[in-house]
Amino acid sequence: MTEESTWLAGACAALLDDAATPQASADRRAAVAATALGARAAAASITIATALDTLLAVAEQRWAAGGLTSAPGEPGALLSRLRTAVAGVLDGYHGSARDEADLRETERAAFVDDLLATHPDPGSLAARAQRYGIRLSGQHMVIVARAPGLPPSAVHAVDDALAARFGAANILTSSRDGQLICVCAGGLRGVPAELARHLHPHLPAGAWQIAVGRTHPGLAGLATSLDEARNALYLADRLGFTTPVLHAADLLVFPVLLRDRDAITDLVATVLGPLTAARGGAQPYLDTLAVLFDNEGNHTATARQLHISVRAVTYRLDRVHALTGYHPGEPTQRFTLHTAVLGARLIGWPQDVG
């Protein structure tokens, strides 16, 4: 018999001996003792089935020996006290398990925070990284899911599903700043799609969006990949991208545009500035151009998405040409006009530019 088994049998016997005392104070003391027994069993990694089986086995022995009847002919009192003991053991066991899970989640979130810090401390992270299977010198990518309202239970379910699919040593998922952060080994394929698949049951379509940073080496690379993923979500907001999964590698042109804000502001003002003189302002024409470019110049699809007629689309494009001198149907002018429209979205023109 192991040390844990010996302790458990003795604790159950002491618990039932105490429960056989009829006083109310003893009953309360027995309930507290039962809760403590359940908590200690959980801490010792004894299964709840083993704990309860031991308790019932000891009760059976006491019954057979006639040592559990609180008064002659009152088996109901025994069953009542045994039920109280079982309830206390269950409460203590599950309470301890919840506390342990909360502690692990707190430690996990703190580790992710430190891991993705702009200037992480390798020395303090090395020992903790081994627990989560993270090789600090390896290559990793960071995926950020914007999923407002995702309950903690769903976060745990997603984490468990990803770990089961790709291996616990390859995936580290945590909730941070209202976002779901997933750190995964570089070169691991299919993680964004799998993450999307498991988010879908918890949130309605359109309520979540995933951005994937590029793969980078080392600790500094983790922070870089995180920034790329978050910047991709920022660009999606500014540009109206509704694609469920965005890859930072596909959006590299936009940081280039923003790097020289004066130049992009000048381009927008020069190319699109005349639209502000149109009746109703520039916004309807900007919306039409943006949807047109999203639909690769298809007038019918543009009209359908804007809920206007194809004739109205043609009229707006002719007005754009008349006011600005640029027309999206002209190959030599399309790129300049498209770049100006994207730039307008990025800098919030004309609303956010004086």
NORFENFEN-V204373 format. One record per residue. N is the residue number from 0. RES is the residue in three letters. PHI is phi in whole degrees, 0 to 359 (* if undefined). OMEGA is omega in whole degrees, 0 to 359 (none if undefined). BURIAL is b if it has 9 or more other C-alpha atoms within 8 Angstrom, else e. Layout:
BEGIN
n->[N,N]
res->[RES,RES]
phi->[PHI,PHI]
omega->[OMEGA,OMEGA]
burial->[BURIAL,BURIAL]
END
This chain:
BEGIN
n->[0,1,2,3,4,5,6,7,8,9,10,11,12,13,14,15,16,17,18,19,20,21,22,23,24,25,26,27,28,29,30,31,32,33,34,35,36,37,38,39,40,41,42,43,44,45,46,47,48,49,50,51,52,53,54,55,56,57,58,59,60,61,62,63,64,65,66,67,68,69,70,71,72,73,74,75,76,77,78,79,80,81,82,83,84,85,86,87,88,89,90,91,92,93,94,95,96,97,98,99,100,101,102,103,104,105,106,107,108,109,110,111,112,113,114,115,116,117,118,119,120,121,122,123,124,125,126,127,128,129,130,131,132,133,134,135,136,137,138,139,140,141,142,143,144,145,146,147,148,149,150,151,152,153,154,155,156,157,158,159,160,161,162,163,164,165,166,167,168,169,170,171,172,173,174,175,176,177,178,179,180,181,182,183,184,185,186,187,188,189,190,191,192,193,194,195,196,197,198,199,200,201,202,203,204,205,206,207,208,209,210,211,212,213,214,215,216,217,218,219,220,221,222,223,224,225,226,227,228,229,230,231,232,233,234,235,236,237,238,239,240,241,242,243,244,245,246,247,248,249,250,251,252,253,254,255,256,257,258,259,260,261,262,263,264,265,266,267,268,269,270,271,272,273,274,275,276,277,278,279,280,281,282,283,284,285,286,287,288,289,290,291,292,293,294,295,296,297,298,299,300,301,302,303,304,305,306,307,308,309,310,311,312,313,314,315,316,317,318,319,320,321,322,323,324,325,326,327,328,329,330,331,332,333,334,335,336,337,338,339,340,341,342,343,344,345,346,347,348,349,350,351,352,353]
res->[MET,THR,GLU,GLU,SER,THR,TRP,LEU,ALA,GLY,ALA,CYS,ALA,ALA,LEU,LEU,ASP,ASP,ALA,ALA,THR,PRO,GLN,ALA,SER,ALA,ASP,ARG,ARG,ALA,ALA,VAL,ALA,ALA,THR,ALA,LEU,GLY,ALA,ARG,ALA,ALA,ALA,ALA,SER,ILE,THR,ILE,ALA,THR,ALA,LEU,ASP,THR,LEU,LEU,ALA,VAL,ALA,GLU,GLN,ARG,TRP,ALA,ALA,GLY,GLY,LEU,THR,SER,ALA,PRO,GLY,GLU,PRO,GLY,ALA,LEU,LEU,SER,ARG,LEU,ARG,THR,ALA,VAL,ALA,GLY,VAL,LEU,ASP,GLY,TYR,HIS,GLY,SER,ALA,ARG,ASP,GLU,ALA,ASP,LEU,ARG,GLU,THR,GLU,ARG,ALA,ALA,PHE,VAL,ASP,ASP,LEU,LEU,ALA,THR,HIS,PRO,ASP,PRO,GLY,SER,LEU,ALA,ALA,ARG,ALA,GLN,ARG,TYR,GLY,ILE,ARG,LEU,SER,GLY,GLN,HIS,MET,VAL,ILE,VAL,ALA,ARG,ALA,PRO,GLY,LEU,PRO,PRO,SER,ALA,VAL,HIS,ALA,VAL,ASP,ASP,ALA,LEU,ALA,ALA,ARG,PHE,GLY,ALA,ALA,ASN,ILE,LEU,THR,SER,SER,ARG,ASP,GLY,GLN,LEU,ILE,CYS,VAL,CYS,ALA,GLY,GLY,LEU,ARG,GLY,VAL,PRO,ALA,GLU,LEU,ALA,ARG,HIS,LEU,HIS,PRO,HIS,LEU,PRO,ALA,GLY,ALA,TRP,GLN,ILE,ALA,VAL,GLY,ARG,THR,HIS,PRO,GLY,LEU,ALA,GLY,LEU,ALA,THR,SER,LEU,ASP,GLU,ALA,ARG,ASN,ALA,LEU,TYR,LEU,ALA,ASP,ARG,LEU,GLY,PHE,THR,THR,PRO,VAL,LEU,HIS,ALA,ALA,ASP,LEU,LEU,VAL,PHE,PRO,VAL,LEU,LEU,ARG,ASP,ARG,ASP,ALA,ILE,THR,ASP,LEU,VAL,ALA,THR,VAL,LEU,GLY,PRO,LEU,THR,ALA,ALA,ARG,GLY,GLY,ALA,GLN,PRO,TYR,LEU,ASP,THR,LEU,ALA,VAL,LEU,PHE,ASP,ASN,GLU,GLY,ASN,HIS,THR,ALA,THR,ALA,ARG,GLN,LEU,HIS,ILE,SER,VAL,ARG,ALA,VAL,THR,TYR,ARG,LEU,ASP,ARG,VAL,HIS,ALA,LEU,THR,GLY,TYR,HIS,PRO,GLY,GLU,PRO,THR,GLN,ARG,PHE,THR,LEU,HIS,THR,ALA,VAL,LEU,GLY,ALA,ARG,LEU,ILE,GLY,TRP,PRO,GLN,ASP,VAL,GLY]
phi->[*,286,298,295,295,298,299,297,298,295,294,294,297,296,295,287,297,292,291,285,283,283,295,296,297,293,297,294,297,292,295,296,295,295,297,295,298,298,295,292,299,296,295,272,63,276,292,295,297,295,298,290,297,295,300,290,295,295,298,296,296,295,296,297,274,75,258,242,284,287,202,304,74,238,294,298,295,298,297,297,290,294,297,297,296,298,299,295,298,297,299,295,295,290,297,295,297,295,297,295,295,297,295,299,294,297,295,295,297,295,295,298,303,291,295,262,295,298,232,289,259,302,299,284,268,302,293,292,297,300,299,259,76,270,263,300,274,279,258,220,233,244,246,242,250,272,221,298,84,289,289,304,298,289,301,295,296,295,300,297,294,293,296,292,281,246,99,298,282,254,226,222,241,206,267,211,54,75,233,265,254,235,260,224,298,297,86,282,263,89,295,302,294,292,298,298,297,273,283,304,293,267,223,292,301,87,268,221,207,243,237,245,285,282,281,223,271,73,295,298,294,295,296,296,296,298,299,297,295,292,296,296,293,298,296,298,296,292,262,75,287,248,303,299,237,250,247,303,296,274,241,295,292,288,300,297,297,283,297,243,296,298,293,290,295,295,298,297,296,289,279,257,310,300,293,294,275,287,294,91,82,278,302,301,285,298,299,296,296,298,292,300,292,298,259,55,82,280,293,295,295,296,298,296,290,271,61,229,278,298,298,293,298,299,298,295,293,294,294,303,297,294,277,257,87,247,225,294,281,268,306,286,255,298,297,298,294,295,298,295,294,296,298,299,295,296,262,72,281,266,296,264,238,281]
omega->[182,179,180,180,179,178,184,180,179,180,179,179,179,181,181,176,179,182,180,177,190,186,181,180,178,178,179,179,179,179,178,180,179,178,179,179,179,180,181,177,179,180,180,180,172,182,180,178,180,180,181,179,178,179,181,178,178,178,179,178,180,180,181,181,180,185,183,181,180,175,182,175,180,178,179,179,177,182,179,181,178,178,178,180,179,179,179,178,179,179,181,182,183,176,178,179,178,179,180,179,178,180,178,180,177,179,180,180,179,179,179,177,181,182,185,178,181,179,183,178,184,182,183,183,189,182,181,182,180,181,183,177,181,175,190,181,184,179,182,170,182,177,179,177,174,185,183,178,179,184,179,179,179,177,179,181,178,179,180,181,179,179,179,182,188,182,184,181,183,187,174,185,180,176,185,177,178,179,175,182,180,175,181,182,179,180,179,185,173,183,180,180,179,177,178,181,182,175,187,181,186,183,180,178,180,181,181,177,184,175,185,175,178,179,180,180,170,182,180,180,178,178,178,180,177,179,180,180,180,176,178,177,177,179,178,177,184,187,178,179,180,179,183,182,180,177,181,181,180,186,185,182,186,173,177,179,183,184,177,185,179,181,182,177,178,179,181,181,182,185,188,183,181,181,180,180,181,178,184,177,186,191,180,181,175,179,181,180,181,180,178,180,177,181,175,174,181,183,182,179,178,179,181,182,181,181,175,180,176,178,179,176,180,180,182,179,176,178,176,180,182,184,187,185,179,178,182,178,179,184,183,182,186,183,180,181,180,179,179,179,177,178,178,178,183,184,178,180,2,187,188,182,181,none]
burial->[e,e,e,e,e,b,e,b,b,e,b,b,b,e,b,b,b,b,b,b,b,e,e,e,e,b,b,e,b,b,b,b,b,b,b,b,b,b,b,b,b,b,e,e,e,b,e,b,e,e,b,b,e,b,b,e,e,b,b,e,e,b,b,e,e,e,e,b,b,b,e,e,e,b,e,e,b,b,e,e,b,b,e,b,b,b,e,b,b,b,b,b,b,b,b,b,b,e,e,e,e,e,e,e,e,e,e,b,b,e,b,b,b,b,b,b,e,e,e,b,e,e,e,e,b,b,e,b,b,b,e,b,b,b,e,b,e,b,b,b,b,b,b,b,b,b,b,e,e,b,e,e,e,b,b,e,e,b,b,e,b,b,b,e,e,e,b,b,b,b,b,b,b,b,b,b,e,e,b,b,b,b,b,b,b,b,e,e,e,e,e,b,e,b,b,b,e,b,b,b,e,e,b,e,e,e,e,b,b,b,b,b,b,b,b,b,b,b,b,b,b,b,b,b,b,b,b,b,b,b,b,b,b,e,b,b,e,b,b,e,e,e,e,b,b,b,b,b,e,e,b,e,e,e,e,e,b,b,e,e,e,e,e,b,b,e,b,b,e,e,b,b,b,b,b,e,e,e,e,e,b,b,e,e,b,b,e,b,b,b,b,b,b,e,b,e,b,e,b,e,e,b,b,b,e,e,e,b,e,b,e,b,b,b,e,b,b,b,e,b,b,e,e,b,e,b,b,b,e,e,e,e,b,b,e,e,b,b,e,b,b,b,b,b,b,b,b,b,b,e,e,e,e,e]
END
